[in-house]
Amino acid sequence: MTKTAPFIKQLTVIILTIILLLPLNACTTATATNIAPSDIIYQQRTVHNPDGTGKFYMGREIARVMGYEGASWLERPSRGMEEKSARLVNNLDLKPTDIVADIGAGTGYFSFRIAPLVPEGKVFAVDLQPEMINFIELNKQEKNIANVEPVLGSIDNPNLPENSVDLVVMVDAYHEFAYPREMMQGIVKALKPGGRTVSIEYRGENPMIPIKGLHKMTQQQVKKEMAAVGLVWKETKDMLPQQHLMVFEKQSQI
């Protein structure tokens, strides 16, 4: 009895220690479970394209954002001819009463071209850079167009009212969203039932288009990412020289 007592005492201490550690293990498991969905949505890689952020979403690397320093490039005189901007706007199938959101509006290049076509509606010119919002304000005063409303968005939210927008336009912007899933969820909330999202991106299928690879997208990739937030592809209009114009719709039950 005397020889076995120390052994029993040691065994008791080991069992108690295991029991006390169980809650800690449970907490660790719970924490891992909580962060898993975010890890699944986005992956960060150290080896990546220098034009990208190293952050991947649904197999695509997210491109670096063009800063406000590139404002003059957005307003370059040759842009209208190169991209057929008037043709793009005329193919948005706008109604005079439409409420439109131009996401990643930059200087408002397209916002101010859309505004005259929705005289009884308005255009939310959304950008996350305060400097771009300042450009929009200046352009609004200079052009004397009242139905363009600048909106400062964030990296994961367009900051638009729910069920308020008939049409969302994203011109060469979506591929730079730092949080595409969250941004698109915010956009879907802002759309009215039956509202449309138009994605305009340089054609990733065509290597001859002189745009950096991460700043182009294929139809297949765009469709996959829009479907992830419940948007339904309706049509693709390939009447632009270098870009796809893809139309998606919010279903009534979303």
C-alpha positions as CSV (number, residue, x, y, z in Angstrom):
1,M,0.0,0.0,0.0
2,T,2.8,2.3,0.9
3,K,4.6,1.8,-2.5
4,T,1.4,2.3,-4.6
5,A,0.2,5.5,-2.9
6,P,2.7,7.8,-4.7
7,F,1.8,6.2,-8.0
8,I,-2.0,6.8,-7.4
9,K,-1.3,10.3,-6.3
10,Q,0.7,11.0,-9.6
11,L,-2.1,9.4,-11.7
12,T,-4.7,11.6,-10.0
13,V,-2.7,14.8,-10.8
14,I,-2.3,13.8,-14.4
15,I,-6.1,13.1,-14.8
16,L,-7.0,16.4,-13.2
17,T,-4.6,18.2,-15.4
18,I,-6.2,16.7,-18.5
19,I,-9.7,17.6,-17.3
20,L,-8.6,21.2,-16.7
21,L,-7.1,21.5,-20.2
22,L,-10.2,20.2,-22.0
23,P,-12.0,23.6,-21.9
24,L,-9.0,25.3,-23.3
25,N,-8.9,22.9,-26.2
26,A,-12.6,23.4,-26.8
27,C,-12.0,27.2,-26.9
28,T,-9.2,26.7,-29.4
29,T,-11.4,24.6,-31.6
30,A,-14.3,27.1,-31.4
31,T,-11.9,29.9,-32.4
32,A,-10.6,27.9,-35.4
33,T,-14.2,27.3,-36.5
34,N,-15.0,30.9,-36.3
35,I,-12.2,32.1,-38.5
36,A,-12.5,29.2,-41.0
37,P,-15.1,30.8,-43.3
38,S,-12.9,33.9,-43.8
39,D,-9.9,31.6,-44.6
40,I,-12.0,29.7,-47.1
41,I,-13.2,32.9,-48.9
42,Y,-9.8,34.5,-49.2
43,Q,-6.2,33.2,-49.4
44,Q,-3.1,35.2,-48.9
45,R,0.0,34.0,-50.8
46,T,3.6,35.3,-50.5
47,V,4.4,34.3,-54.1
48,H,2.2,36.3,-56.5
49,N,1.9,38.7,-59.4
50,P,3.7,42.0,-58.7
51,D,0.6,43.8,-60.1
52,G,-1.6,42.0,-57.5
53,T,-2.2,42.2,-53.7
54,G,-1.3,38.5,-53.0
55,K,-4.9,38.0,-51.9
56,F,-6.9,35.4,-53.9
57,Y,-10.6,35.1,-54.3
58,M,-12.2,32.1,-56.0
59,G,-9.0,31.3,-57.8
60,R,-8.3,34.9,-58.9
61,E,-5.7,37.3,-57.6
62,I,-7.1,40.7,-56.7
63,A,-5.4,43.5,-58.5
64,R,-3.8,46.6,-56.9
65,V,-6.1,49.7,-56.9
66,M,-5.3,52.5,-59.2
67,G,-4.9,55.5,-56.9
68,Y,-6.3,59.0,-57.3
69,E,-2.9,59.9,-58.9
70,G,-4.3,58.3,-62.0
71,A,-7.2,60.7,-62.3
72,S,-5.8,62.4,-65.4
73,W,-5.7,59.0,-67.2
74,L,-9.4,58.5,-66.4
75,E,-10.2,61.8,-68.0
76,R,-7.8,61.5,-71.0
77,P,-9.3,63.0,-74.2
78,S,-8.8,59.8,-76.1
79,R,-10.8,57.6,-73.8
80,G,-14.1,58.1,-75.4
81,M,-12.8,56.9,-78.8
82,E,-10.6,54.1,-77.4
83,E,-13.4,52.6,-75.2
84,K,-16.5,53.8,-77.1
85,S,-17.8,55.3,-73.9
86,A,-21.0,56.7,-75.5
87,R,-21.8,53.3,-76.9
88,L,-21.3,51.8,-73.5
89,V,-23.7,54.2,-71.8
90,N,-26.3,53.9,-74.6
91,N,-26.3,50.1,-74.0
92,L,-27.2,50.3,-70.4
93,D,-30.9,50.3,-71.2
94,L,-31.6,53.2,-68.9
95,K,-35.0,54.6,-68.0
96,P,-35.5,58.3,-67.2
97,T,-36.5,57.5,-63.6
98,D,-33.7,55.1,-62.9
99,I,-31.5,55.3,-59.7
100,V,-28.0,54.3,-60.8
101,A,-24.9,53.5,-58.7
102,D,-21.6,53.9,-60.4
103,I,-19.3,51.8,-58.2
104,G,-15.6,52.8,-58.4
105,A,-16.6,56.0,-60.0
106,G,-13.2,57.6,-59.9
107,T,-13.5,61.1,-61.2
108,G,-17.2,60.5,-62.2
109,Y,-16.3,60.0,-65.9
110,F,-19.3,57.7,-66.5
111,S,-21.5,59.2,-63.7
112,F,-21.7,62.5,-65.6
113,R,-22.4,60.7,-68.9
114,I,-25.2,58.6,-67.3
115,A,-26.9,61.5,-65.4
116,P,-28.5,63.3,-68.4
117,L,-30.2,60.0,-69.4
118,V,-31.9,59.7,-65.9
119,P,-33.3,63.2,-65.6
120,E,-36.0,62.0,-63.1
121,G,-33.6,59.8,-61.3
122,K,-30.1,60.2,-60.0
123,V,-26.6,58.7,-60.0
124,F,-24.7,57.7,-56.8
125,A,-21.0,58.1,-57.7
126,V,-19.4,55.8,-55.2
127,D,-15.6,55.7,-54.6
128,L,-13.6,54.8,-51.5
129,Q,-10.9,57.4,-52.1
130,P,-11.7,60.8,-50.6
131,E,-9.6,62.5,-53.2
132,M,-11.8,60.9,-56.0
133,I,-14.9,62.2,-54.2
134,N,-13.3,65.7,-54.3
135,F,-12.8,65.3,-58.0
136,I,-16.5,64.4,-58.4
137,E,-17.6,67.4,-56.4
138,L,-15.5,69.7,-58.5
139,N,-16.8,68.1,-61.7
140,K,-20.3,68.4,-60.5
141,Q,-20.0,72.1,-59.9
142,E,-18.1,72.7,-63.2
143,K,-20.7,70.7,-65.3
144,N,-23.6,72.0,-63.3
145,I,-25.2,68.6,-63.1
146,A,-27.5,68.3,-60.0
147,N,-28.5,64.6,-60.1
148,V,-25.0,63.1,-59.3
149,E,-24.5,62.4,-55.7
150,P,-21.0,61.5,-54.5
151,V,-20.8,58.7,-51.9
152,L,-17.7,57.7,-50.0
153,G,-17.7,53.9,-49.8
154,S,-15.4,51.6,-47.8
155,I,-13.3,48.6,-48.9
156,D,-16.2,46.2,-48.0
157,N,-19.3,48.3,-48.3
158,P,-20.7,50.7,-51.0
159,N,-22.7,52.5,-48.2
160,L,-25.9,52.7,-50.2
161,P,-29.5,52.4,-48.8
162,E,-31.1,49.0,-49.1
163,N,-33.5,48.4,-52.0
164,S,-32.8,51.8,-53.4
165,V,-31.0,51.2,-56.7
166,D,-32.3,50.1,-60.1
167,L,-28.9,49.7,-61.8
168,V,-25.3,49.2,-60.6
169,V,-22.5,49.9,-63.0
170,M,-18.9,48.8,-62.4
171,V,-16.5,49.9,-65.2
172,D,-13.1,48.3,-64.9
173,A,-13.4,48.4,-61.1
174,Y,-14.6,45.1,-59.8
175,H,-11.2,43.3,-60.2
176,E,-9.7,45.7,-57.7
177,F,-12.2,45.2,-54.9
178,A,-10.2,44.2,-51.8
179,Y,-13.3,42.4,-50.4
180,P,-15.3,41.4,-53.5
181,R,-17.7,39.1,-51.6
182,E,-18.6,41.7,-49.0
183,M,-18.8,44.5,-51.5
184,M,-21.1,42.5,-53.8
185,Q,-23.3,41.5,-50.9
186,G,-23.7,45.2,-50.1
187,I,-24.5,45.9,-53.7
188,V,-27.1,43.2,-53.8
189,K,-28.7,44.6,-50.7
190,A,-28.8,48.1,-52.3
191,L,-30.5,46.7,-55.5
192,K,-34.2,46.7,-55.8
193,P,-35.7,43.3,-56.6
194,G,-35.2,42.8,-60.3
195,G,-32.5,45.4,-60.3
196,R,-29.5,44.9,-62.6
197,T,-25.7,44.9,-62.1
198,V,-23.6,45.6,-65.2
199,S,-20.0,44.5,-65.1
200,I,-17.6,46.0,-67.7
201,E,-14.2,44.4,-67.7
202,Y,-11.4,44.1,-70.3
203,R,-11.6,40.6,-71.9
204,G,-9.4,38.2,-70.0
205,E,-9.8,35.7,-72.8
206,N,-7.9,37.9,-75.2
207,P,-4.1,38.1,-74.5
208,M,-3.7,40.6,-77.3
209,I,-5.6,43.3,-75.4
210,P,-2.8,45.6,-74.1
211,I,-3.9,45.6,-70.4
212,K,-2.1,43.9,-67.5
213,G,-3.5,40.5,-66.9
214,L,-4.9,41.1,-63.4
215,H,-6.8,44.1,-64.8
216,K,-8.7,41.8,-67.1
217,M,-11.4,39.2,-66.4
218,T,-12.9,36.3,-68.3
219,Q,-16.7,35.9,-68.6
220,Q,-16.4,32.5,-66.8
221,Q,-14.7,34.1,-63.8
222,V,-17.2,37.0,-63.6
223,K,-20.2,34.7,-63.8
224,K,-18.8,32.5,-61.1
225,E,-18.2,35.4,-58.7
226,M,-21.5,37.1,-59.3
227,A,-23.3,33.7,-58.8
228,A,-21.6,33.4,-55.4
229,V,-23.8,36.4,-54.2
230,G,-27.0,35.2,-55.9
231,L,-26.9,37.4,-59.0
232,V,-28.2,35.7,-62.2
233,W,-26.4,36.3,-65.6
234,K,-28.8,37.6,-68.2
235,E,-26.7,38.5,-71.2
236,T,-23.3,39.6,-72.4
237,K,-23.0,42.5,-74.9
238,D,-19.7,42.3,-76.9
239,M,-20.2,45.6,-78.8
240,L,-17.2,47.3,-77.2
241,P,-13.7,47.1,-78.7
242,Q,-11.9,45.5,-75.8
243,Q,-14.4,45.0,-72.9
244,H,-17.3,42.6,-72.0
245,L,-20.5,44.3,-70.9
246,M,-22.1,41.6,-68.7
247,V,-25.6,42.0,-67.3
248,F,-26.8,40.3,-64.1
249,E,-30.1,40.5,-62.2
250,K,-31.1,40.4,-58.6
251,Q,-33.9,37.9,-58.1
252,S,-37.0,38.8,-56.1
253,Q,-36.4,36.2,-53.4
254,I,-32.9,37.4,-52.6
